[in-house]
Amino acid sequence: MTLEGAGTGAPLAVPGSRWIDPDSEDMAAATAGQDAQIRTSLSSYKPLGGLGDPARLRAVVVAGMGGSAVAGEVLQAFAAPRSAIPIVLLNDGSAPRFLGRDTLVFAVSLSGNTEETLATASAALLSGAPLVAVSGGGELEALAADAGAHHI
């Protein structure tokens, strides 16, 4: 089977079907613009204080569900071979017994209302672990604000 338009940038036609646009979301342009996105992100970087002494960290926990868990997966893939401490991913609302002042916890939820992520974030705060909440608002933002934790 051959595809009409292949390699031309034009929508592809599969014989006997409707036209197929291989880049209907314009991902090629988004990918080409990544350098500008990274530069913008780096220019707005501000260090987070109050997270404790990095030399005392015994673990990093990233709590998130679905697409929000990808941040932890990327961190774990990058850091695991380089880090002397474990990067632990949680997507079930659990609270490991090792949570405490020497565990840095990231709670990630786009909506800010994911029940499992909120449960882990609450347990982290109760244990005295430093928390960085990453959300688009919701209960997670309010939880972080009430506890004096960081919210991004």
C-alpha positions as CSV (number, residue, x, y, z in Angstrom):
1,M,0.0,0.0,0.0
2,T,1.3,3.5,-0.8
3,L,0.3,6.7,0.8
4,E,-0.3,9.7,-1.4
5,G,1.4,12.8,-0.1
6,A,4.0,10.9,2.0
7,G,7.1,13.0,2.6
8,T,5.5,16.1,1.0
9,G,4.0,17.7,4.1
10,A,0.6,17.3,2.6
11,P,-2.1,15.3,4.4
12,L,-1.8,11.6,3.6
13,A,-4.5,9.6,1.8
14,V,-4.9,5.9,2.4
15,P,-6.6,4.4,-0.6
16,G,-10.3,3.8,0.3
17,S,-10.3,6.1,3.3
18,R,-10.6,9.7,4.3
19,W,-7.6,12.1,4.4
20,I,-5.3,11.7,7.4
21,D,-3.4,14.7,8.8
22,P,-0.4,13.3,10.4
23,D,0.2,16.4,12.5
24,S,-3.2,17.7,13.2
25,E,-2.0,19.2,16.6
26,D,1.0,20.9,14.9
27,M,3.5,19.0,17.1
28,A,6.3,19.6,14.6
29,A,6.1,23.4,15.3
30,A,5.8,22.8,19.1
31,T,8.9,20.6,19.0
32,A,10.8,23.2,16.9
33,G,9.9,25.8,19.5
34,Q,11.2,23.9,22.4
35,D,14.4,25.9,22.6
36,A,12.4,29.1,23.2
37,Q,10.3,27.3,25.8
38,I,13.3,26.1,27.7
39,R,14.9,29.6,27.5
40,T,11.7,31.2,28.9
41,S,11.6,28.6,31.7
42,L,15.2,29.1,32.7
43,S,14.9,32.9,32.7
44,S,12.0,32.7,35.2
45,Y,13.9,30.2,37.5
46,K,13.9,31.1,41.2
47,P,15.5,28.8,43.8
48,L,13.1,27.4,46.5
49,G,14.3,27.9,50.0
50,G,13.3,26.2,53.2
51,L,13.6,22.6,51.9
52,G,16.2,21.6,54.4
53,D,19.8,20.7,53.9
54,P,20.3,18.8,50.6
55,A,23.1,16.8,52.2
56,R,20.6,15.3,54.7
57,L,18.2,14.0,52.1
58,R,17.6,10.3,52.3
59,A,15.0,10.0,49.5
60,V,12.9,12.0,47.0
61,V,9.3,11.1,46.6
62,V,7.2,12.1,43.6
63,A,3.4,11.6,44.0
64,G,1.2,11.8,40.9
65,M,-1.4,10.0,38.9
66,G,-1.7,9.5,35.1
67,G,-0.1,12.3,33.2
68,S,1.0,14.0,36.4
69,A,3.2,11.0,37.2
70,V,5.3,11.6,34.1
71,A,7.4,14.3,35.9
72,G,8.4,11.7,38.4
73,E,9.1,9.1,35.8
74,V,11.4,11.5,33.9
75,L,13.2,12.5,37.1
76,Q,13.7,8.9,38.1
77,A,15.0,7.9,34.7
78,F,17.5,10.8,34.7
79,A,18.5,10.8,38.3
80,A,18.5,7.1,39.3
81,P,21.8,6.2,37.7
82,R,23.4,9.4,39.1
83,S,21.9,9.8,42.5
84,A,23.0,8.3,45.8
85,I,19.5,8.5,47.2
86,P,16.4,6.8,45.8
87,I,13.7,8.5,43.7
88,V,10.4,6.9,44.7
89,L,7.3,7.2,42.6
90,L,3.9,7.0,44.3
91,N,0.5,6.8,42.5
92,D,-1.7,5.1,45.1
93,G,-2.0,7.6,47.9
94,S,0.3,5.7,50.1
95,A,2.6,7.1,52.8
96,P,5.9,5.1,53.1
97,R,7.1,4.8,56.7
98,F,10.4,6.5,55.8
99,L,8.7,9.9,55.2
100,G,10.1,12.5,57.4
101,R,12.3,15.6,57.5
102,D,15.0,14.0,55.4
103,T,12.6,13.1,52.5
104,L,11.8,15.7,49.8
105,V,8.2,15.2,48.5
106,F,6.8,16.6,45.3
107,A,3.0,16.3,44.9
108,V,2.0,16.7,41.3
109,S,-1.6,17.1,40.1
110,L,-2.8,19.2,37.2
111,S,-6.2,19.8,38.7
112,G,-4.9,19.9,42.3
113,N,-7.8,17.7,43.3
114,T,-6.4,14.2,42.8
115,E,-7.4,12.2,45.9
116,E,-4.3,9.9,45.9
117,T,-1.9,12.8,45.5
118,L,-3.6,14.8,48.2
119,A,-3.4,11.8,50.6
120,T,0.4,11.5,50.0
121,A,0.9,15.3,50.3
122,S,-1.0,15.3,53.6
123,A,1.0,12.4,55.0
124,A,4.2,14.1,54.0
125,L,3.2,17.3,55.9
126,L,2.2,15.3,58.9
127,S,5.6,13.5,58.9
128,G,7.5,16.8,58.7
129,A,8.8,16.2,55.2
130,P,9.4,19.3,53.0
131,L,6.7,19.5,50.4
132,V,6.7,21.1,46.9
133,A,3.2,21.0,45.4
134,V,2.9,21.4,41.7
135,S,-0.7,22.0,40.4
136,G,-3.0,24.2,38.5
137,G,-4.7,25.2,41.8
138,G,-7.3,23.1,43.6
139,E,-7.1,21.5,47.0
140,L,-3.4,20.8,46.6
141,E,-2.6,24.5,46.3
142,A,-4.7,25.3,49.4
143,L,-3.1,22.5,51.3
144,A,0.4,23.8,50.5
145,A,-0.6,27.4,51.3
146,D,-2.1,26.4,54.7
147,A,1.1,24.5,55.6
148,G,3.5,27.2,54.4
149,A,4.8,24.8,51.7
150,H,5.9,25.7,48.3
151,H,3.4,25.7,45.4
152,I,4.4,25.9,41.7
